[in-house]
Amino acid sequence: MSLRPSVVAEAIGTALLLATVVGSGIMGERLAGGNVAIALLANTLATGAVLVALIATFGPTSGAHFNPLVTLAELALGRCRWRKARLYLAAQVLGAVAGVIAAHWMFELPTIAASQQVRTGVHQWWSEIVASFGLLTVILHVARTRPDFVPAAVGCYITAAYWFTASTSFANPAVTAARSLTDTFSGIRPADAPGFIAAQLIGALLAVVLFRWAHGPIPDTEATPRDNNSDPMTIRHG
């Protein structure tokens, strides 16, 4: 299989994820009558549900990363070549921006609008470290033993993490960058995005270190990447 379908899958999947995150935030806020908890609940349920659907849909094609943290973790673990990783990273970022634009057009908003939502400070950054560490830990460990359960595990984790983290668990650099372009319920100020992204990378690094400590070096038969689908979403390890 050509690498092209997997890259397109990453772009489309990430776009649909962002359209859901931003669109459900807009819809929730409009229908909640000022009740932020109800708006957040709507945003949470939509995001968790779409993750299950999208990972199940695109997992066989691309591994359904939709997140630079996942791609970089696979690269660090030797299960993804740099050629594939850089294409995935570009597809994720471009797809995320396209998803924001799609949501804006659906709700008759400007194509791009820099967010005014303040999300910064040590406690927010710590929340993103925890959120990203938890997400990557779930993905790496569940995929090693029960890859068929990854869609449900990721959807459930994100649904929970929206509520147990002060940052509402962005846990995704592409999502963070794209959400700085929407001045809606799910937005983040562009000036605050770098702090979130740095925290996410730290959380992901800790998750990779834990995984390598728990499971040791990856055997050569697993470490040899297959350019198209060799990642924990589609291959059973161990």
LOROLO-454139 format. One record per residue (C-alpha): x, y, z; residue number from 1; residue in three letters. Coordinates in Angstrom, 2 decimals, decimal comma. Layout:
BEGIN
{{X Y Z} NUM ALA}
...
// end
This chain:
BEGIN
{{0,00 0,00 0,00} 1 MET}
{{1,26 3,49 -0,83} 2 SER}
{{2,05 5,88 1,98} 3 LEU}
{{-0,31 8,44 0,45} 4 ARG}
{{-3,61 6,94 1,71} 5 PRO}
{{-2,27 6,84 5,26} 6 SER}
{{-1,23 10,51 5,12} 7 VAL}
{{-4,63 11,50 3,71} 8 VAL}
{{-6,30 9,46 6,45} 9 ALA}
{{-4,32 11,37 9,08} 10 GLU}
{{-5,36 14,70 7,58} 11 ALA}
{{-9,05 13,78 7,26} 12 ILE}
{{-9,22 12,15 10,68} 13 GLY}
{{-7,59 15,12 12,40} 14 THR}
{{-9,84 17,53 10,51} 15 ALA}
{{-12,96 15,67 11,61} 16 LEU}
{{-11,68 15,58 15,18} 17 LEU}
{{-11,20 19,36 15,25} 18 LEU}
{{-14,52 19,99 13,52} 19 ALA}
{{-16,10 18,00 16,33} 20 THR}
{{-14,17 19,67 19,15} 21 VAL}
{{-14,84 23,19 17,89} 22 VAL}
{{-18,31 22,58 16,46} 23 GLY}
{{-19,65 20,83 19,55} 24 SER}
{{-18,20 23,61 21,69} 25 GLY}
{{-20,05 26,22 19,63} 26 ILE}
{{-23,29 24,23 19,65} 27 MET}
{{-23,02 23,45 23,35} 28 GLY}
{{-22,41 27,07 24,29} 29 GLU}
{{-25,31 28,29 22,14} 30 ARG}
{{-27,78 25,79 23,58} 31 LEU}
{{-26,60 25,80 27,21} 32 ALA}
{{-28,03 29,22 28,01} 33 GLY}
{{-24,90 30,34 29,82} 34 GLY}
{{-24,44 27,10 31,78} 35 ASN}
{{-20,74 26,35 31,24} 36 VAL}
{{-20,97 22,89 32,80} 37 ALA}
{{-23,63 21,81 30,29} 38 ILE}
{{-21,62 23,27 27,41} 39 ALA}
{{-18,52 21,40 28,57} 40 LEU}
{{-20,48 18,18 28,96} 41 LEU}
{{-21,74 18,47 25,37} 42 ALA}
{{-18,21 19,19 24,16} 43 ASN}
{{-16,86 16,23 26,14} 44 THR}
{{-19,36 13,64 24,95} 45 LEU}
{{-19,01 14,64 21,30} 46 ALA}
{{-15,21 14,52 21,43} 47 THR}
{{-15,03 11,17 23,19} 48 GLY}
{{-17,56 9,62 20,84} 49 ALA}
{{-15,91 10,87 17,66} 50 VAL}
{{-12,52 9,60 18,78} 51 LEU}
{{-13,91 6,08 19,07} 52 VAL}
{{-15,45 6,34 15,60} 53 ALA}
{{-12,44 7,94 13,90} 54 LEU}
{{-9,83 5,59 15,39} 55 ILE}
{{-11,94 2,58 14,42} 56 ALA}
{{-12,38 4,01 10,91} 57 THR}
{{-8,84 5,09 10,08} 58 PHE}
{{-6,82 2,77 12,32} 59 GLY}
{{-6,36 0,12 9,61} 60 PRO}
{{-5,17 2,76 7,12} 61 THR}
{{-2,86 5,03 9,08} 62 SER}
{{-2,85 3,84 12,66} 63 GLY}
{{-5,15 6,79 13,48} 64 ALA}
{{-2,57 8,90 15,28} 65 HIS}
{{-4,30 12,28 14,77} 66 PHE}
{{-1,77 13,62 17,28} 67 ASN}
{{1,91 14,57 16,90} 68 PRO}
{{2,58 13,09 20,34} 69 LEU}
{{1,60 9,64 19,10} 70 VAL}
{{3,67 9,98 15,95} 71 THR}
{{6,71 11,22 17,87} 72 LEU}
{{6,33 8,40 20,40} 73 ALA}
{{6,29 5,86 17,58} 74 GLU}
{{9,38 7,52 16,11} 75 LEU}
{{11,15 7,40 19,49} 76 ALA}
{{10,26 3,73 19,92} 77 LEU}
{{11,68 2,87 16,50} 78 GLY}
{{8,34 1,84 15,03} 79 ARG}
{{8,10 4,69 12,54} 80 CYS}
{{10,62 6,12 10,08} 81 ARG}
{{11,26 9,88 9,91} 82 TRP}
{{9,95 10,06 6,33} 83 ARG}
{{6,56 8,81 7,46} 84 LYS}
{{6,62 10,82 10,68} 85 ALA}
{{7,20 14,18 9,01} 86 ARG}
{{4,37 13,57 6,55} 87 LEU}
{{2,06 12,58 9,39} 88 TYR}
{{2,99 15,68 11,40} 89 LEU}
{{2,27 17,96 8,46} 90 ALA}
{{-1,01 16,19 7,73} 91 ALA}
{{-2,10 16,47 11,36} 92 GLN}
{{-1,41 20,21 11,59} 93 VAL}
{{-3,01 21,02 8,23} 94 LEU}
{{-5,96 18,75 8,99} 95 GLY}
{{-6,47 20,38 12,37} 96 ALA}
{{-6,61 23,87 10,84} 97 VAL}
{{-8,99 22,62 8,14} 98 ALA}
{{-11,25 21,19 10,85} 99 GLY}
{{-11,45 24,55 12,62} 100 VAL}
{{-12,32 26,27 9,35} 101 ILE}
{{-14,98 23,65 8,62} 102 ALA}
{{-16,59 24,20 12,02} 103 ALA}
{{-16,56 27,99 11,58} 104 HIS}
{{-18,26 27,73 8,21} 105 TRP}
{{-20,93 25,42 9,57} 106 MET}
{{-21,82 27,95 12,27} 107 PHE}
{{-21,47 31,07 10,08} 108 GLU}
{{-18,38 32,39 11,83} 109 LEU}
{{-15,27 34,05 10,35} 110 PRO}
{{-12,94 31,58 8,69} 111 THR}
{{-10,19 32,22 11,24} 112 ILE}
{{-10,39 34,21 14,48} 113 ALA}
{{-7,59 34,34 17,05} 114 ALA}
{{-8,86 33,10 20,40} 115 SER}
{{-9,12 35,41 23,41} 116 GLN}
{{-9,53 32,49 25,86} 117 GLN}
{{-6,81 32,72 28,51} 118 VAL}
{{-5,29 29,34 29,40} 119 ARG}
{{-1,92 29,74 31,08} 120 THR}
{{-0,05 29,26 34,32} 121 GLY}
{{1,75 26,48 36,17} 122 VAL}
{{-1,44 24,61 37,08} 123 HIS}
{{-2,66 24,59 33,48} 124 GLN}
{{0,73 23,40 32,25} 125 TRP}
{{0,85 20,67 34,91} 126 TRP}
{{-2,63 19,60 33,81} 127 SER}
{{-1,36 19,18 30,26} 128 GLU}
{{1,63 17,14 31,43} 129 ILE}
{{-0,73 14,83 33,32} 130 VAL}
{{-3,25 14,69 30,47} 131 ALA}
{{-0,62 13,90 27,82} 132 SER}
{{1,20 11,38 30,00} 133 PHE}
{{-2,08 9,60 30,68} 134 GLY}
{{-3,17 9,59 27,04} 135 LEU}
{{0,12 8,21 25,71} 136 LEU}
{{0,30 5,67 28,52} 137 THR}
{{-3,17 4,42 27,66} 138 VAL}
{{-2,41 4,23 23,94} 139 ILE}
{{0,96 2,52 24,24} 140 LEU}
{{0,00 -0,03 26,89} 141 HIS}
{{-3,47 -0,89 25,61} 142 VAL}
{{-2,20 -1,18 22,04} 143 ALA}
{{0,47 -3,63 23,16} 144 ARG}
{{-2,00 -6,16 24,54} 145 THR}
{{-5,44 -5,25 23,20} 146 ARG}
{{-5,14 -3,16 20,00} 147 PRO}
{{-8,79 -3,82 19,19} 148 ASP}
{{-9,73 -1,91 22,35} 149 PHE}
{{-7,68 1,22 21,57} 150 VAL}
{{-10,61 3,23 20,07} 151 PRO}
{{-12,76 2,73 23,17} 152 ALA}
{{-9,85 3,25 25,57} 153 ALA}
{{-8,82 6,54 23,97} 154 VAL}
{{-12,41 7,81 23,76} 155 GLY}
{{-13,05 6,93 27,40} 156 CYS}
{{-9,78 8,47 28,60} 157 TYR}
{{-10,36 11,78 26,82} 158 ILE}
{{-13,95 11,90 28,06} 159 THR}
{{-12,68 11,53 31,63} 160 ALA}
{{-9,68 13,84 31,19} 161 ALA}
{{-11,90 16,71 30,03} 162 TYR}
{{-13,22 16,71 33,59} 163 TRP}
{{-10,33 15,72 35,84} 164 PHE}
{{-7,79 18,18 34,39} 165 THR}
{{-7,91 21,94 34,89} 166 ALA}
{{-6,96 22,45 31,23} 167 SER}
{{-9,74 20,17 29,88} 168 THR}
{{-7,06 17,91 28,40} 169 SER}
{{-5,90 19,25 25,06} 170 PHE}
{{-3,06 16,66 25,05} 171 ALA}
{{-2,31 17,24 21,37} 172 ASN}
{{-0,01 19,89 19,84} 173 PRO}
{{-1,89 20,00 16,52} 174 ALA}
{{-5,19 20,42 18,34} 175 VAL}
{{-3,68 23,13 20,54} 176 THR}
{{-2,31 25,12 17,61} 177 ALA}
{{-5,59 24,86 15,70} 178 ALA}
{{-7,70 25,82 18,72} 179 ARG}
{{-5,76 29,08 18,94} 180 SER}
{{-7,48 29,99 15,66} 181 LEU}
{{-11,04 29,86 17,02} 182 THR}
{{-12,46 32,54 19,29} 183 ASP}
{{-15,12 30,17 20,61} 184 THR}
{{-15,77 27,94 23,63} 185 PHE}
{{-12,87 25,58 22,87} 186 SER}
{{-10,26 28,23 22,01} 187 GLY}
{{-6,89 29,07 23,54} 188 ILE}
{{-5,00 32,33 23,13} 189 ARG}
{{-2,17 32,01 20,58} 190 PRO}
{{0,23 33,35 23,22} 191 ALA}
{{-0,74 30,51 25,57} 192 ASP}
{{-0,39 27,68 23,04} 193 ALA}
{{3,44 27,27 23,28} 194 PRO}
{{3,23 26,60 27,03} 195 GLY}
{{0,60 23,92 26,46} 196 PHE}
{{2,61 22,30 23,66} 197 ILE}
{{5,80 22,21 25,76} 198 ALA}
{{3,89 20,59 28,62} 199 ALA}
{{2,36 18,03 26,24} 200 GLN}
{{5,77 17,04 24,92} 201 LEU}
{{7,04 16,55 28,48} 202 ILE}
{{4,05 14,35 29,33} 203 GLY}
{{4,53 12,27 26,20} 204 ALA}
{{8,25 11,83 26,90} 205 LEU}
{{7,49 10,57 30,40} 206 LEU}
{{4,98 8,09 28,96} 207 ALA}
{{7,55 6,75 26,49} 208 VAL}
{{10,14 6,40 29,27} 209 VAL}
{{7,63 4,48 31,39} 210 LEU}
{{6,72 2,21 28,49} 211 PHE}
{{10,37 1,41 27,71} 212 ARG}
{{11,08 0,78 31,40} 213 TRP}
{{8,06 -1,51 31,75} 214 ALA}
{{8,56 -3,50 28,56} 215 HIS}
{{12,26 -3,18 27,77} 216 GLY}
{{13,78 -2,85 24,29} 217 PRO}
{{11,47 -3,62 21,40} 218 ILE}
{{12,42 -6,90 19,64} 219 PRO}
{{13,81 -6,46 16,14} 220 ASP}
{{10,72 -8,07 14,61} 221 THR}
{{8,57 -5,34 16,13} 222 GLU}
{{10,98 -2,45 15,77} 223 ALA}
{{11,29 -2,82 12,00} 224 THR}
{{8,77 -0,29 10,68} 225 PRO}
{{6,49 -0,94 7,77} 226 ARG}
{{6,11 2,40 6,05} 227 ASP}
{{2,36 2,25 5,89} 228 ASN}
{{0,75 0,75 8,97} 229 ASN}
{{3,46 -0,29 11,43} 230 SER}
{{2,27 1,28 14,66} 231 ASP}
{{0,50 0,19 17,83} 232 PRO}
{{-2,93 1,00 16,50} 233 MET}
{{-2,84 -1,77 13,94} 234 THR}
{{-0,29 -4,36 15,08} 235 ILE}
{{-0,51 -6,55 18,17} 236 ARG}
{{2,78 -6,45 20,08} 237 HIS}
{{4,10 -9,03 22,50} 238 GLY}
// end
